[in-house]
Amino acid sequence: MQIRTRGGRSRRSVGVALPAMALVVGMLGAGLTAAGAQAAEPGGKPHLTRSADREATPSQTELRTRASRSMQADQKAKSSLAPSALTADSTGAAKKPDPKIIGGSETTISAAPWMAQLHFFDDKDTADTSDDVGYFCGGSVVAPTKVVTAAHCVKGLKWYLDSTVIVGTDQLPTDTGQIDADGYHVYDFHGGQLRGAYRQWNHPAYDSVTIDNDVAVLTLTSPVNVKPLPIMRNTDTAVYTPGTAAKVYGWGRTSSTEEGLAQTLKVAQADINANSDCSAAWGSYYVVGHMVCAGTPATGSDADTTTACNGDSGGPLVANGMLVGVVSWGAEDCSAQGAYSVYAKMSTYSAPVKARVHDTNLSNDHTADLFARQTSSSTLYEWDSSVTKLTRTYDWGNAGGMSLLVQADLDRDDNQDLLYRITTGDVYWDHWVTSTQSWSSKLVAKGWNAHKQILVPGDLTNDGLPDMLAVNSSGNLHLYPGKGDGGFLAPILIGGGWGQYNAVRGHGDFTNDGKPDVLARGTDGSLYLYKGTSSATAPFEPRVKVGTYGGLNTLVTTGDVNSDGHADLLGRDTAGKLWLYPGNGKSSGAIFATRVAYGTGWSSYNLFG
């Protein structure tokens, strides 16, 4: 029996210099000092520690073995299709939709650098290789550690156990003819980058019968070095105008009558069709708003049909240089006369997918976590979210030299970074370096004590990289576009008047449009929403009042605390109670659902982030 290796990553085990940048209202203890071996020197950087709790990243040998066995099992079964619940109807006379490039032409990885191969292997927990199963799907790299694919490629499969994701090559693995010590064939991977997938998410409303809400995200065990494919915003609806040029990519079947994948990556024209065309062809199986219909209808013959097919599942539909659809389903034999290929419509799913793409957090799950510094000892504690509560999990050490702390993955490597200010006013970025298995620190700015607010709400400029905002002593708001390496481009003045706010917060998308937003609270407690626009020169729409939050002395935004796809707000009241204000995706009015109590005794902490 094969010994399975879980594809997690080891949590950073460090002795690291970190202070903090928590966005706390009137609670910053200036000039705090602490005693003990781990105490920070006045004005210096405290030394923090973090213990290990992650399993090791799978080795390249393990990943190659997984992919080889997936390919061998897949070929043995003569099937390249992820499991689906859709089959013939009760009479056997009609075929329902089935997950599925016939036609088209070969292309290169340089033309589609974001293409990913998804190989899954299942040995059925037996020593007998005859029952081994291999599944293959396509996917799109949308960030260094994130791959978007179809939910029917992910749901019900434990990708962290036996998966391999391959990028950076337009060739499928090929059998070398050699046999390994366990009797499996050895494959050539043609220079591709191999990674495991330690985390998976599929849309919670995915329906395996109707194949509705068919989108998923895999998180890789380490970053890949390829150009990501931008995800469309949900406001980019012009791409769905009938006749808009689009292309589909994949290694799927090239014949409706024979099994077997394409050896070389293929591309086919698949221009956008009207919803009415697909509704006429598929009836109630086609869900307007959730699905998009693309390409010419099949003719009944492979010779003059161009369509996605088995094995293309999860691959991208690309228009205007963006991911606009995910290969979902079509006719079972692909070339059935009159059949259209159907894709998950990314405008509908861009917000929840982006929430998963930008979901780095301290505990490496899908829930945002919290830092809180104890007043009496200056000890910084990590509080991990388990959706319904926060649990104090890690002691990071003495943080007496901190005056501000923000969590942010500035280098997009799926490891949570710390952007923080120390009492001298210097701002640092501390980040985990996978290649050296150690922390590294970078000076971001000097003498920023007069800055009233500093935050990293996300990618404000729509270039895939998180950006920083800062309100200076004059009340002017500047945008610092991120460079993806902890550095920032020259600041852009957004406007004045931001000194009127005692809290400016933001981490993620509050309004369900796939763009990060910002909250600002006035001295009278009025809370305003600045809805993101993804424009560098004018990143926010005019403010909208969304409530009154004067009874809170601390506001904190660290992301999606309850894992529902919307950014949330944490607030501490004057009695020391911590509350979660769950985001509901609305863009006006009450943008938070009924608050949920997250414990008492939080008055003993004087810095959050």
C-alpha positions as CSV (number, residue, x, y, z in Angstrom):
1,M,0.0,0.0,0.0
2,Q,1.2,3.5,-0.8
3,I,2.2,5.6,2.2
4,R,0.4,8.9,1.9
5,T,2.1,12.2,2.6
6,R,-0.1,15.1,3.5
7,G,0.8,18.2,1.5
8,G,0.8,20.8,4.2
9,R,3.6,23.3,4.9
10,S,5.5,23.6,8.1
11,R,4.4,26.6,10.1
12,R,7.3,29.0,10.6
13,S,9.4,28.1,13.5
14,V,11.3,31.2,14.2
15,G,13.1,33.6,16.5
16,V,12.1,36.8,14.7
17,A,12.2,40.5,15.2
18,L,8.7,41.9,14.8
19,P,6.7,44.8,16.2
20,A,3.3,45.9,15.3
21,M,1.0,48.1,13.5
22,A,-2.3,47.6,15.0
23,L,-5.1,50.0,14.1
24,V,-6.3,50.8,17.5
25,V,-8.4,53.8,18.5
26,G,-6.8,55.8,21.2
27,M,-5.1,52.8,22.8
28,L,-1.5,53.0,21.7
29,G,0.8,52.9,24.7
30,A,3.6,55.2,23.5
31,G,7.0,54.4,24.9
32,L,6.1,51.1,26.5
33,T,8.9,49.1,28.0
34,A,9.2,45.5,29.1
35,A,11.6,43.4,31.2
36,G,13.0,40.0,30.6
37,A,15.3,38.3,28.1
38,Q,12.9,38.9,25.2
39,A,12.1,42.5,26.0
40,A,12.5,45.1,23.4
41,E,15.0,47.9,23.8
42,P,13.4,51.3,24.0
43,G,12.5,52.3,20.4
44,G,13.8,49.0,19.1
45,K,12.4,45.9,17.5
46,P,11.2,43.3,19.9
47,H,12.1,39.7,19.4
48,L,9.1,37.4,18.8
49,T,8.9,33.7,18.4
50,R,6.5,31.3,16.7
51,S,6.3,27.6,17.1
52,A,5.7,25.0,14.3
53,D,2.4,23.2,13.7
54,R,2.4,22.4,9.9
55,E,3.3,19.2,8.3
56,A,6.2,19.2,5.8
57,T,5.7,20.2,2.2
58,P,5.7,17.2,-0.1
59,S,9.0,16.6,-1.8
60,Q,9.5,16.8,-5.5
61,T,10.0,13.0,-5.6
62,E,6.6,12.5,-3.8
63,L,4.9,15.0,-6.2
64,R,6.4,13.2,-9.3
65,T,5.2,9.9,-7.9
66,R,1.7,11.2,-7.4
67,A,1.5,12.6,-10.9
68,S,2.9,9.5,-12.5
69,R,0.5,7.2,-10.7
70,S,-2.4,9.5,-11.6
71,M,-1.5,9.4,-15.2
72,Q,-1.0,5.7,-15.2
73,A,-4.3,5.1,-13.5
74,D,-6.1,7.5,-15.7
75,Q,-4.8,5.9,-18.9
76,K,-5.6,2.4,-17.5
77,A,-9.2,3.5,-16.9
78,K,-9.4,5.3,-20.3
79,S,-11.0,8.2,-18.5
80,S,-9.9,11.8,-18.1
81,L,-13.0,13.0,-16.4
82,A,-13.5,14.2,-12.8
83,P,-16.5,12.4,-11.2
84,S,-19.9,13.6,-12.0
85,A,-23.4,12.7,-10.7
86,L,-25.0,13.4,-14.1
87,T,-25.8,10.4,-16.2
88,A,-28.6,9.2,-18.5
89,D,-32.1,9.8,-17.4
90,S,-34.3,7.0,-16.1
91,T,-35.4,5.9,-19.6
92,G,-31.8,5.9,-20.9
93,A,-33.0,7.9,-24.0
94,A,-31.6,11.3,-23.2
95,K,-28.3,12.4,-21.8
96,K,-28.1,15.1,-19.3
97,P,-25.2,17.6,-19.2
98,D,-21.8,16.2,-18.4
99,P,-18.5,17.9,-17.2
100,K,-16.0,18.2,-20.4
101,I,-10.9,20.8,-27.0
102,I,-12.1,19.1,-29.9
103,G,-11.0,21.2,-32.8
104,G,-8.8,24.2,-32.1
105,S,-5.0,24.2,-32.4
106,E,-2.0,23.5,-30.4
107,T,-0.4,26.4,-28.5
108,T,2.5,27.1,-26.2
109,I,2.9,27.8,-22.5
110,S,4.3,31.2,-23.3
111,A,0.9,32.1,-24.9
112,A,-0.9,30.8,-21.8
113,P,1.6,30.9,-18.9
114,W,-1.1,30.6,-16.3
115,M,-2.3,27.2,-17.4
116,A,-2.2,24.5,-14.8
117,Q,-2.6,20.7,-14.9
118,L,-4.4,19.1,-12.0
119,H,-3.5,15.5,-11.3
120,F,-5.3,13.5,-8.6
121,F,-4.4,10.0,-7.6
122,D,-6.5,7.6,-5.4
123,D,-5.2,4.2,-4.5
124,K,-8.4,3.3,-2.7
125,D,-6.4,2.4,0.4
126,T,-5.4,-0.9,-1.1
127,A,-2.2,-2.5,-2.2
128,D,-3.8,-3.7,-5.4
129,T,-2.9,-1.2,-8.2
130,S,-5.8,-2.5,-10.4
131,D,-8.3,-0.3,-8.5
132,D,-6.2,2.8,-8.6
133,V,-8.0,5.9,-10.0
134,G,-6.6,9.0,-11.6
135,Y,-8.4,12.2,-12.3
136,F,-7.3,15.1,-14.5
137,C,-8.6,18.6,-14.8
138,G,-7.3,22.0,-15.9
139,G,-7.0,25.2,-14.0
140,S,-5.7,28.8,-14.0
141,V,-3.0,30.3,-11.9
142,V,-4.4,33.5,-10.6
143,A,-1.8,34.2,-7.9
144,P,1.5,32.6,-7.0
145,T,-0.2,30.0,-4.8
146,K,-3.7,30.0,-6.1
147,V,-5.3,28.0,-8.9
148,V,-9.0,28.5,-10.0
149,T,-10.7,25.4,-11.3
150,A,-14.1,23.7,-11.3
151,A,-15.9,22.6,-8.2
152,H,-16.6,19.2,-9.8
153,C,-12.8,18.7,-10.0
154,V,-12.4,19.3,-6.2
155,K,-15.5,18.5,-4.3
156,G,-15.2,15.2,-2.5
157,L,-11.5,14.7,-3.2
158,K,-8.8,15.1,-0.7
159,W,-6.4,17.1,-2.7
160,Y,-4.0,17.6,0.2
161,L,-3.3,13.8,0.2
162,D,-2.5,12.7,-3.3
163,S,-2.5,15.6,-5.7
164,T,0.0,17.3,-7.9
165,V,-0.4,20.6,-9.7
166,I,1.9,21.2,-12.7
167,V,2.6,24.6,-14.3
168,G,5.1,26.0,-16.7
169,T,4.8,23.5,-19.4
170,D,2.5,22.9,-22.4
171,Q,3.2,19.2,-22.4
172,L,1.5,16.5,-20.4
173,P,3.8,14.1,-18.6
174,T,5.0,11.3,-20.9
175,D,5.9,7.7,-20.0
176,T,9.6,7.1,-20.2
177,G,9.2,3.3,-20.3
178,Q,11.0,2.9,-17.0
179,I,9.5,1.2,-14.0
180,D,10.1,2.3,-10.4
181,A,10.7,0.1,-7.4
182,D,7.0,-0.1,-6.6
183,G,6.1,-1.2,-10.1
184,Y,4.8,2.1,-11.4
185,H,5.8,3.8,-14.6
186,V,8.2,6.7,-14.5
187,Y,7.1,9.9,-16.3
188,D,8.9,12.9,-17.9
189,F,7.5,16.2,-16.7
190,H,9.0,18.4,-19.5
191,G,10.4,21.1,-17.1
192,G,7.1,21.8,-15.4
193,Q,6.9,23.1,-11.8
194,L,5.3,20.6,-9.5
195,R,3.4,21.6,-6.4
196,G,1.0,20.0,-3.9
197,A,-2.3,21.6,-3.0
198,Y,-2.6,21.7,0.8
199,R,-5.9,23.5,0.9
200,Q,-9.1,23.5,-1.2
201,W,-12.3,25.4,-1.4
202,N,-15.3,24.9,-3.6
203,H,-18.3,27.2,-3.7
204,P,-20.5,26.3,-0.8
205,A,-23.6,26.3,-3.0
206,Y,-22.1,23.9,-5.6
207,D,-24.6,21.3,-6.7
208,S,-23.2,18.1,-8.1
209,V,-26.5,17.2,-9.8
210,T,-27.1,20.5,-11.7
211,I,-23.4,21.4,-11.8
212,D,-24.4,24.9,-10.6
213,N,-21.9,27.2,-8.8
214,D,-19.1,25.2,-10.3
215,V,-16.0,27.1,-9.1
216,A,-13.2,26.1,-6.8
217,V,-9.8,27.3,-5.6
218,L,-6.7,25.2,-4.7
219,T,-3.9,26.7,-2.6
220,L,-0.5,25.4,-3.5
221,T,2.2,24.3,-1.0
222,S,4.6,27.0,-2.3
223,P,4.5,29.7,-4.9
224,V,5.0,29.1,-8.6
225,N,6.9,31.4,-10.9
226,V,4.4,32.0,-13.7
227,K,2.4,35.0,-14.9
228,P,-1.0,34.9,-13.3
229,L,-4.3,35.3,-15.2
230,P,-6.3,38.3,-13.8
231,I,-9.8,37.5,-12.5
232,M,-12.4,39.7,-14.0
233,R,-14.3,42.1,-11.7
234,N,-18.0,41.5,-11.4
235,T,-18.6,44.9,-13.0
236,D,-16.7,43.9,-16.2
237,T,-20.0,42.6,-17.6
238,A,-19.3,44.0,-21.1
239,V,-17.2,40.9,-21.8
240,Y,-20.4,38.9,-21.9
241,T,-21.8,40.8,-24.9
242,P,-22.7,38.3,-27.5
243,G,-20.0,38.1,-30.1
244,T,-17.2,39.0,-27.7
245,A,-14.0,37.2,-28.7
246,A,-13.0,34.6,-26.2
247,K,-10.7,31.5,-26.1
248,V,-10.7,28.3,-24.1
249,Y,-7.6,26.3,-23.2
250,G,-7.0,22.8,-22.1
251,W,-5.5,19.3,-22.6
252,G,-8.8,17.6,-22.8
253,R,-10.0,14.9,-25.2
254,T,-9.6,15.6,-28.9
255,S,-12.2,13.1,-30.0
256,S,-15.8,12.4,-29.0
257,T,-15.4,8.7,-29.8
258,E,-11.9,8.0,-28.3
259,E,-10.5,8.5,-24.9
260,G,-7.1,10.1,-24.2
261,L,-6.0,13.6,-23.5
262,A,-4.1,16.0,-25.8
263,Q,-0.4,15.8,-25.4
264,T,0.2,19.4,-26.1
265,L,-1.9,22.3,-24.8
266,K,-4.7,23.3,-27.1
267,V,-6.6,26.6,-27.6
268,A,-9.9,27.1,-29.4
269,Q,-12.0,30.1,-30.3
270,A,-15.1,30.2,-28.1
271,D,-16.8,33.5,-28.6
272,I,-19.6,34.6,-26.2
273,N,-23.2,33.6,-27.0
274,A,-26.5,35.0,-25.9
275,N,-28.1,33.4,-22.9
276,S,-31.2,32.8,-25.0
277,D,-29.1,30.5,-27.3
278,C,-28.0,28.3,-24.4
279,S,-31.4,28.3,-22.8
280,A,-32.9,27.1,-26.0
281,A,-30.4,24.3,-26.3
282,W,-30.2,23.2,-22.6
283,G,-33.5,24.3,-21.1
284,S,-33.5,24.4,-17.3
285,Y,-30.0,22.9,-17.0
286,Y,-28.7,26.3,-18.1
287,V,-28.9,28.7,-15.2
288,V,-28.8,32.3,-16.4
289,G,-26.6,34.5,-14.3
290,H,-24.5,31.5,-13.0
291,M,-23.4,30.1,-16.4
292,V,-22.1,31.5,-19.7
293,C,-22.5,29.9,-23.1
294,A,-19.5,30.2,-25.5
295,G,-18.4,28.8,-28.8
296,T,-20.4,27.6,-31.9
297,P,-22.8,24.7,-31.4
298,A,-21.5,21.3,-32.1
299,T,-22.5,19.8,-35.5
300,G,-22.6,16.2,-34.5
301,S,-19.2,15.5,-36.1
302,D,-15.7,16.1,-34.7
303,A,-14.5,17.2,-38.2
304,D,-16.2,20.5,-38.1
305,T,-16.9,21.0,-34.3
306,T,-14.8,23.1,-31.9
307,T,-15.7,22.5,-28.3
308,A,-14.3,21.8,-24.9
309,C,-14.4,18.1,-23.8
310,N,-13.6,15.7,-21.0
311,G,-10.3,16.7,-19.4
312,D,-10.8,20.4,-20.1
313,S,-12.9,20.8,-16.9
314,G,-11.7,23.6,-14.7
315,G,-9.8,25.3,-17.5
316,P,-10.2,29.0,-18.4
317,L,-12.4,30.9,-20.7
318,V,-10.4,34.0,-21.4
319,A,-11.6,37.3,-22.9
320,N,-9.9,40.7,-22.8
321,G,-7.0,39.1,-21.0
322,M,-9.1,38.1,-18.0
323,L,-10.6,34.9,-16.6
324,V,-14.3,35.2,-17.5
325,G,-15.4,31.6,-17.3
326,V,-14.5,28.1,-16.0
327,V,-15.0,25.1,-18.1
328,S,-18.0,23.3,-16.5
329,W,-20.2,21.0,-18.6
330,G,-21.5,20.1,-22.0
331,A,-22.8,17.2,-24.0
332,E,-21.6,13.8,-22.8
333,D,-20.1,13.0,-26.2
334,C,-18.9,16.6,-26.7
335,S,-19.9,16.9,-30.4
336,A,-23.6,16.2,-30.0
337,Q,-25.5,18.2,-32.6
338,G,-26.6,21.6,-31.3
339,A,-24.8,21.4,-28.0
340,Y,-23.0,24.4,-26.6
341,S,-20.1,24.3,-24.0
342,V,-21.1,25.8,-20.7
343,Y,-18.9,27.7,-18.3
344,A,-19.2,29.0,-14.8
345,K,-19.7,32.7,-15.1
346,M,-16.9,34.5,-13.3
347,S,-18.7,37.8,-12.9
348,T,-21.0,36.0,-10.5
349,Y,-18.2,34.4,-8.6
350,S,-15.3,36.9,-8.7
351,A,-16.0,38.2,-5.2
352,P,-16.0,34.9,-3.3
353,V,-13.2,33.5,-5.4
354,K,-11.1,36.6,-4.8
355,A,-11.9,36.3,-1.1
356,R,-10.3,32.8,-1.2
357,V,-7.4,34.0,-3.4
358,H,-6.5,36.7,-0.9
359,D,-7.2,34.7,2.2
360,T,-3.8,34.4,3.8
361,N,-4.0,34.3,7.5
362,L,-2.0,33.4,10.6
363,S,-3.3,29.8,10.9
364,N,-3.3,29.0,7.2
365,D,-7.0,28.1,6.9
366,H,-9.9,30.0,5.5
367,T,-10.6,32.2,8.5
368,A,-8.9,35.5,9.3
369,D,-7.1,35.7,12.7
370,L,-6.2,38.4,15.2
371,F,-3.2,39.7,17.0
372,A,-3.7,41.2,20.5
373,R,-1.0,42.6,22.8
374,Q,-1.4,42.1,26.6
375,T,-1.1,45.4,28.5
376,S,0.5,43.9,31.6
377,S,3.3,41.9,29.9
378,S,3.5,43.4,26.4
379,T,3.2,39.9,25.1
380,L,1.7,39.6,21.7
381,Y,-0.8,36.7,21.3
382,E,-2.2,35.1,18.2
383,W,-5.9,34.5,18.3
384,D,-7.1,32.0,15.7
385,S,-10.6,32.0,14.3
386,S,-12.6,28.8,14.0
387,V,-15.5,30.6,12.3
388,T,-17.6,31.1,15.5
389,K,-15.0,32.1,18.0
390,L,-11.4,33.2,18.5
391,T,-9.0,31.0,20.5
392,R,-5.7,32.3,22.0
393,T,-3.2,29.9,20.3
394,Y,0.4,31.3,20.1
395,D,2.6,33.4,22.3
396,W,4.7,35.5,19.9
397,G,6.8,37.0,22.6
398,N,7.4,40.6,23.8
399,A,6.1,43.3,21.6
400,G,6.7,46.4,23.8
401,G,8.3,48.4,21.0
402,M,5.2,48.3,18.8
403,S,2.8,51.1,18.1
404,L,1.0,49.7,15.0
405,L,0.5,46.3,13.4
406,V,-1.2,45.1,10.1
407,Q,-1.3,41.7,8.6
408,A,-0.7,41.6,4.9
409,D,0.7,39.2,2.3
410,L,2.7,41.8,0.4
411,D,4.7,39.4,-1.7
412,R,1.8,37.1,-2.5
413,D,3.5,33.9,-1.4
414,D,0.5,32.7,0.8
415,N,2.4,33.4,4.0
416,Q,1.0,36.1,6.2
417,D,3.4,39.0,6.6
418,L,3.6,41.7,9.3
419,L,3.7,45.4,8.5
420,Y,4.4,47.3,11.6
421,R,5.6,50.6,13.2
422,I,7.9,50.8,16.2
423,T,8.1,53.6,18.7
424,T,10.8,55.5,16.7
425,G,8.2,55.8,13.8
426,D,10.1,53.4,11.5
427,V,7.8,51.0,9.6
428,Y,9.0,47.5,8.7
429,W,7.8,44.6,6.7
430,D,8.7,41.2,8.1
431,H,8.0,38.2,5.9
432,W,8.7,34.5,5.8
433,V,11.2,33.4,3.1
434,T,10.4,29.8,2.1
435,S,13.8,29.2,0.4
436,T,15.8,29.9,3.5
437,Q,13.1,28.8,6.0
438,S,13.6,32.0,8.0
439,W,12.2,35.5,8.5
440,S,13.5,38.6,6.8
441,S,12.9,42.2,7.7
442,K,12.7,45.2,5.3
443,L,12.5,48.9,6.3
444,V,9.5,50.5,4.5
445,A,9.5,54.0,5.9
446,K,11.3,56.1,8.5
447,G,9.9,58.6,10.9
448,W,6.2,57.9,10.4
449,N,5.1,58.5,14.0
450,A,3.0,61.5,12.8
451,H,1.0,59.3,10.4
452,K,-2.5,58.9,11.8
453,Q,-3.5,55.7,9.9
454,I,-1.7,53.0,8.0
455,L,-3.5,50.1,6.4
456,V,-3.3,47.4,3.7
457,P,-6.8,46.9,2.4
458,G,-5.8,44.8,-0.6
459,D,-5.2,45.3,-4.3
460,L,-6.6,48.8,-4.9
461,T,-5.0,49.2,-8.4
462,N,-6.1,46.0,-10.0
463,D,-2.6,44.7,-10.7
464,G,-2.8,41.7,-8.5
465,L,-0.6,43.1,-5.7
466,P,-1.7,44.5,-2.3
467,D,-1.3,48.2,-1.8
468,M,-0.8,50.4,1.3
469,L,-2.8,53.5,2.4
470,A,-1.5,56.1,4.8
471,V,-3.0,59.2,6.3
472,N,-0.4,61.8,7.2
473,S,-0.4,64.5,9.9
474,S,-2.1,66.9,7.5
475,G,-5.0,64.6,7.0
476,N,-4.0,63.7,3.4
477,L,-4.6,60.2,2.2
478,H,-1.9,58.7,0.0
479,L,-1.9,55.4,-1.9
480,Y,1.3,53.5,-2.1
481,P,1.1,50.9,-4.9
482,G,2.6,47.6,-3.9
483,K,5.5,46.2,-5.9
484,G,5.0,42.6,-4.7
485,D,8.3,42.5,-2.8
486,G,7.4,44.5,0.3
487,G,8.3,47.7,-1.4
488,F,6.0,50.4,-2.8
489,L,6.0,52.8,-5.8
490,A,5.8,56.6,-5.4
491,P,2.8,57.7,-3.4
492,I,-0.3,58.9,-5.1
493,L,-2.3,61.7,-3.4
494,I,-5.9,60.6,-3.1
495,G,-7.2,63.7,-1.2
496,G,-7.4,65.6,2.0
497,G,-9.8,65.7,4.9
498,W,-9.0,62.3,6.2
499,G,-7.9,63.7,9.5
500,Q,-11.5,63.9,10.6
501,Y,-11.5,60.2,11.1
502,N,-10.3,58.5,14.3
503,A,-10.2,55.1,12.6
504,V,-9.6,54.2,9.0
505,R,-9.8,50.4,8.4
506,G,-9.9,47.9,5.6
507,H,-8.8,44.4,4.8
508,G,-10.7,42.9,1.9
509,D,-14.1,43.3,0.1
510,F,-17.1,44.4,2.1
511,T,-19.4,44.9,-0.8
512,N,-19.2,41.6,-2.8
513,D,-17.8,43.2,-6.0
514,G,-14.3,41.7,-5.9
515,K,-12.7,45.0,-5.0
516,P,-11.3,46.0,-1.6
517,D,-13.0,48.7,0.3
518,V,-12.2,51.0,3.3
519,L,-14.2,52.0,6.4
520,A,-13.7,55.3,8.1
521,R,-15.2,56.4,11.5
522,G,-15.8,60.0,12.4
523,T,-15.5,61.5,15.9
524,D,-19.3,61.3,16.3
525,G,-19.2,57.5,15.8
526,S,-20.5,57.7,12.2
527,L,-19.1,54.9,10.1
528,Y,-18.6,55.5,6.4
529,L,-17.9,53.1,3.6
530,Y,-15.5,54.0,0.8
531,K,-16.3,51.5,-1.9
532,G,-13.3,50.5,-4.0
533,T,-13.1,51.2,-7.7
534,S,-9.8,49.5,-8.6
535,S,-8.5,52.8,-10.1
536,A,-5.1,54.0,-8.9
537,T,-5.9,57.7,-9.3
538,A,-9.4,57.5,-7.8
539,P,-9.6,54.3,-5.8
540,F,-12.8,55.0,-3.9
541,E,-16.4,56.1,-4.7
542,P,-17.9,58.9,-2.6
543,R,-18.4,57.8,1.0
544,V,-21.7,56.3,2.2
545,K,-22.8,56.3,5.8
546,V,-23.4,52.7,7.0
547,G,-24.1,53.1,10.7
548,T,-23.0,54.5,14.0
549,Y,-20.3,52.8,16.0
550,G,-19.5,55.3,18.7
551,G,-19.6,52.8,21.6
552,L,-16.5,51.0,20.4
553,N,-13.0,52.1,21.5
554,T,-11.2,49.7,19.1
555,L,-12.0,48.7,15.5
556,V,-10.0,46.0,13.7
557,T,-10.2,44.5,10.2
558,T,-8.1,41.4,9.5
559,G,-10.3,39.9,6.7
560,D,-13.0,37.2,6.6
561,V,-13.2,36.0,10.2
562,N,-16.2,33.7,9.7
563,S,-15.2,32.3,6.3
564,D,-18.4,33.3,4.4
565,G,-16.6,35.2,1.6
566,H,-17.1,38.7,3.0
567,A,-14.7,40.9,4.9
568,D,-15.7,41.4,8.5
569,L,-15.3,44.0,11.3
570,L,-14.1,43.4,14.9
571,G,-14.9,45.9,17.6
572,R,-14.2,46.2,21.3
573,D,-16.7,48.1,23.4
574,T,-16.0,50.1,26.6
575,A,-16.9,47.1,28.8
576,G,-14.1,45.1,27.2
577,K,-16.4,42.8,25.1
578,L,-15.2,41.9,21.6
579,W,-17.8,41.8,18.9
580,L,-17.8,40.4,15.3
581,Y,-19.7,42.4,12.8
582,P,-20.2,39.9,9.9
583,G,-20.0,41.4,6.5
584,N,-23.1,40.7,4.4
585,G,-21.9,41.8,1.0
586,K,-24.2,44.9,0.8
587,S,-22.9,48.1,-0.6
588,S,-25.1,50.6,1.3
589,G,-27.2,50.7,4.4
590,A,-26.5,48.0,7.0
591,I,-23.4,46.3,5.5
592,F,-23.0,44.2,8.6
593,A,-25.3,41.5,9.9
594,T,-26.3,41.3,13.5
595,R,-23.1,41.4,15.7
596,V,-21.9,38.3,17.4
597,A,-20.2,38.2,20.8
598,Y,-16.6,37.0,20.7
599,G,-15.8,37.1,24.4
600,T,-15.1,39.3,27.3
601,G,-11.9,40.6,29.1
602,W,-10.5,42.2,26.0
603,S,-9.7,45.4,28.0
604,S,-6.5,43.7,29.1
605,Y,-5.1,44.2,25.6
606,N,-3.8,47.5,24.3
607,L,-2.8,46.8,20.7
608,F,-4.6,44.8,18.0
609,G,-3.9,43.9,14.4
